[in-house]
Amino acid sequence: MEYMVFISCLIATILITPLVKRFAIKIGATDQPNDRKVHKKVMPRLGGMAIFMSFLLGMLIFFPNSTYTIPVLIGGIIIIVTGLADDLFDISPKLKILGQLLATSVVIIGGVQVEFINLPFGGQLEFGYFSIPITILWIVGITNAINLIDGLDGLAAGVSSIALLTITGMALTMGNTFVVLVGLMMLGSTLGFLLYNFHPAKIFMGDTGALFLGFMIAVLSLLGFKNVTLFSFIIPIIILGVPISDTLFAIVRRKLQNKSLSSPDKSHLHHCLLNLGYSHRQTVLIIYAVSALFSIGAVIFSQATLFGALAVLGLLILMIELIVEFTGLVGVEYRPILNMVKGYKTRK
């Protein structure tokens, strides 16, 4: 059944995307080039509708029997409406956040929240009243993190596919049928769209797709690893290391520059790699590789002993720091480790 779920959604997206592309052009739902964007010509967007439509088709055909099914569907529809409104009418950031909060509230009411974690040396850490704020912060944060990396052809779709593959695979080993089925629907839908979205892209997913992907990944990662051990709680953070890191450093960068947190810039990871001379396709493939490394790290982390898990976490943090310094993600002046290595070589 799992293969049928994946293949059905994959084929559905491949067939639906050209129809969505023609519709987007017809109604003028296009992305105009400007000094902040990389593309140089007018591009149809709303590609996220193809992802959602094939996912919805999968849900209707293979309807996973779970108490989470209806809340996740309703939350997803609210997110799609929010993204669609932004792609068509360019709504304010406040309205976008409002839509995300509404969708998040629906899934929380439906039971999607982290209530406690089991501690490594026995006992539980109950979140109590903090359960809902933590869940909101996670879902809204990941939703916007995926949206923020949607800056190059195929980037958000590819990174999301890697995350979905990892979450689904780990859910399969844990026997979490709902996450496996929904994860495969999302994976098939996203990969089908990626055929049209990889450089040079024929269509963009727009906020419709980026917000929907981020929302579904956030929800699935919570359902896959909620109410488990302290270290398992870290797994989804590792899997989504690239978008989370890019978002966190964007916040740091804007704070240092005294800019609004919602103000756009051209200093995200993909912009930095382009500035270093990498081509559009090379930049996307490099970020895919880094995302894959994080996912592999998450799998090793989940199987390791306490010492091994801490070692993996330390190596991943070091990798993030080196990427930040090498690319100038925070600023070209910030290079403490690289400068230290350079100084050591000079003295030698």
Secondary structure, DSSP 8 states (H G I E B T S, - for coil): -HHHHHHHHHHHHHHHHHHHHHHHHHHT-EE---TT-S--S-EE--THHHHHHHHHHHHHHH---STTHHHHHHHHHHHHHHHHHHHHH---HHHHHHHHHHHHHHHHHTT-S--EEE-TTSSEEE-GGGHHHHHHHHHHHHHHHHHHTTTSTTHHHHHHHHHHHHHHHHHHHTT-HHHHHHHHHHHHHHHHHHHHHSSS-S---HHHHHHHHHHHHHHHHHHHHTTSBHHHHHHHHHHTHHHHHHHHHHHHHHHHTT--TT---S-SHHHHHHHTT--HHHHHHHHHHHHHHHHHHHHHHHHS-HHHHHHHHHHHHHHHHHHHHHHTSS-TT--HHHHHHHHHHHH-
